[in-house]
Amino acid sequence: MSTSLSFITNASYTALSGKEALNELLQKLRDSNIERCVDLDHPSKKEQGNWSYRYFWHSQPLSANFEGPFCNTPEVFANCTLVHTIYRYYLIYRNYDTYFFRDYRQEVFDLIQLLGGTEIIWLSDQTNVLGLYEQMVYNNCSYQEIKEAITKKLGEPITNYRELNYDTLDYQKIECWVLDDFEDLKNGTDAYKDCESLMFG
C-alpha cells in the first residue's frame, strides 16, 4: 500500500477572516518561480494555468485552499499550514540521495519561506500514526501543539534523511517522524549536495 505525502509548516494566518491577506499571498505565489508540474500528455512541457484559491468562510476552522498546476499546494489555516503534494510518502525514505530530491527540497524551502514558515514536519494521509496528526490541522490545532503531540508519541524527530531505511518502512507501523528545519539552506549550504543518482526510484 502507498500513501500520499504531505507536510505542515509553522506558518499561520490569524487574519484569515478577511481576504486581504489571502489575496496578498495569492499574488506572492503568482510572482514566484515555483515549478509547474509536467504535463503527463506532453512530458516535454509543463502544465498550464496559475494559482487560485477557494476560501471556506463557512467552515470551522476557517481555511483556504490554494490550487494550481503545481507539485505542492498549500491549505492555510489560522493556526497552521498544511501542504499537499503529488508524491508518495516513501519519497523521503527512498530518494534523499538523488538530484531530484535535492531540487525538490529546495522548492519546498522556497515555498515555506514565501508562506512565512521556517520548518516542516512530513506527514501522510492514510497511515495509522502520521495521518492522525494531519487530522489535527483540521481540528484547529497549532503547529506547535501538533509537534508536541508527535514528540510525546514517537520521541524526538529524525532530522537527517540518511537515517531513514526504506527497507523497513511499514505504513501501518511507523515509529518515527521527520522534521526538516532547512538550517543548511538557510546558511547557504546544502547537506545533500553529494547526490548519487539523477532520478528518483
N, C-alpha and C positions, 0 to 999 in steps of 0.2 A: 504494500500500500504506500502511496506517496501522498504528501500533504503540502499545502501551499505555504510559502514563506512570506512572512510579514515582519514588520518591526515597529516598535514605538519609540518616540523620542520626547525629550523633555521640553517641547515647545507647546505653550498654552495660549489660548485666545480668550482672555477674560471679556473682551468686547464683542463676543460672538453674537450678542443680541442685535447688533447693528451691522449693516452691510459695508460700512466704510472700510473696516479692517479687512474684510473678505475681498473687496474689490482691489484694495491695495496689494494683497497677497496674490491675487489673480494676475495683476499687472507684472509683479515681480517674476512670476512663473513664465509669463509670456515673453518677458525680456531676457530670460535666462537662455543658456546654451544647452539645456538638458536634451540628451539624445532621444530622438523618436524611435519607436520600435521598428524592426524590419518588417516590411510588407511581405507576408507569407506567400502571397500570389506572385510577387515580383521580388525575390530575395536580394536583388542588387539595389533596391530602392527602399526608402523609409516611408512609414505611414504618413498620410496627410492629415491635416487638422491642427487644432491648437487647444489650449487649456480652456475649460469652462468649469462651472461648479453648480451644484444643487444644494440649496440651503433648506435644511429641515427645521423650520421655525416652530412647527407644531410638535416636535418630538422632545422627549426628555431623556438624556440631556440634549441640549441644542447641539447640532453638528452641521458640518458642510463637507460634501464630497467634491474633491477636485478631480476632474476627469480629463482624459485626452489620450492620444496615441503614444503613451509613454510607458516605460517599464515599471515605474514607481508612481503610485497615485495616492496622495495624502487625504486622510479624513480627519479634519480638525475638530477638536472639542475644546471646551473652556479650560479643562484641566490637563489635557494630554493630546498628542497627535499620533494617530495610527496610520502607518503607510502600508498599503497593499502592493505586492509585487507580482510579476508574471511568472516567477520562478518557484521551484520546489524547495522544501526545507533542506534537503540533502546538499544543496549548493554550497553552503558554508562548510560542510564536512569534506566534500569531495573535490572542491575546486579552488581552495585557498592558494595553491601554488601555480595558478595559471595567470597569464596576462589578462585573460578575460575578467577574472575576479578582481585583479588589481585595478583595472579600469572601472569595474562596477562599484567597487568600494569607494573610489574617488567620486563617482557620480552620487552615491548615497551621501557622502560627506558634504558635497556641494549643495545637495538638496536640503539637508537638515540645517546647514548654515543659513540658507535662504528662509527656512521656516522659523529660525530662531532657536534651534536646538543645539546641544553640544555633545550628545552621546546617544546611543541606541541600544535597545535590547531586542535581539532576534526572537521572534515568536512563530508559531504555526497554528493553523486553524482547526485541526482535527485530532491532535494528539491528546492523550488523557491528561497531561500535565500542562504544557505550554498553552494549549487552547483555552484553558480556564483564565489565564492572565490576559489574553486578548479580550475575553468577555468582560473583564473588569473595566476596560476602557468604556464600554457601553453602559456600565453601571456608575459612570461619573467619577471613577477613582482617578487620582492624580498619578503622574509618572512615579513620583517618589513612593506613594503608597503601594503601587504595583511592584516596584523594585524591592521594597522591604518585604512584601509578601513572598516573592520568589526567593529571596535570600533566606527567609525563615524556613521555607520548604526544602530548598535544594542546596543551601550553603552559598559560599562565595562563587562569583561567576568565573567562567573561563574568559580570559581576555587575549589569549594567543591562539589563533586558529590552528596552529600546528599541533596543539594538544588534542584536537578532535580526531576521533578514529571512526571513519566511515564504516569499517567492517563490523563495528559493534553497535551501530545506530539501530535502535528499535523504537519506532514511533510511539508504541504503547508503554515503553519503559524508559523514557528519557529521564535521566538522573542528573543532568547538568544544564546550565544555561549560559548563553554567550552575550557578553556586553562588549561593545566597541566604543571607546571614548576618542578614537582617532587622534591620540596625542602625537603620534608620529607625523601625521599630515598637518596638524596644527603647527608643528615645529619645522615644517618644510622638508621633512624626510619621508621615507616610505619603508616600513618594516618588512614589506613583502615584495621588494623590488627584484629579488633574485628568483624569478619565476622559472619553473621547469617546463611548462607547456604553454602553447599558444591558445589552445581551445579548451573548453570545459567538457567534462565527461559525464 
